[in-house]
Amino acid sequence: MSSLPADRVRRAGALLGLVLLLAACGTQQRPQSFNLSGYSASYRQGHADGCAQRRDDRQYRAEGDYMMGWNDGRSACAKTQR
């Protein structure tokens, strides 16, 4: 009869481990989704690049829409990742 509590402890430990494993699977970050309809293709590309923290310097200097999109994307994604 002394093994009965030990079996319950093992089962409870296994169940707790399973619950923690499943909980960890549900905490993955999902990519941000922004509604950029109505914006130029240059702005949308800049927004995506800004969110990914990469920049096309030539395009950034030459195109105002790309520059604005890059700055907005970087700012918006930094806020959601905190």
GINORLIN-V21828 format. One record per backbone hydrogen bond with DSSP energy under -0.5 kcal/mol. CO is the residue of the C=O (numbers start at 1). NH is the residue of the N-H. Records with the same first field share a line. If there is no record, write none. Layout:
# GINORLIN-V21828
CO = NH + NH
This chain:
# GINORLIN-V21828
1 = 4 + 5
2 = 6
3 = 7
4 = 8
5 = 9
6 = 10
7 = 11
8 = 12
9 = 13
10 = 14
11 = 15
12 = 16
13 = 17
14 = 18
15 = 19
16 = 20
17 = 21
18 = 22
19 = 23
20 = 24
21 = 25
22 = 26
24 = 27
25 = 28
34 = 36
36 = 39
40 = 44
41 = 45
42 = 46
43 = 47
44 = 48
45 = 49
46 = 50
47 = 51
48 = 52
49 = 54
50 = 53
55 = 57
56 = 60
57 = 61
58 = 62
59 = 63
62 = 64
63 = 67
64 = 68
65 = 69
66 = 70
67 = 71
68 = 72
69 = 73
70 = 74
71 = 75
72 = 76
73 = 77
74 = 78
75 = 79
76 = 80
77 = 81
79 = 82
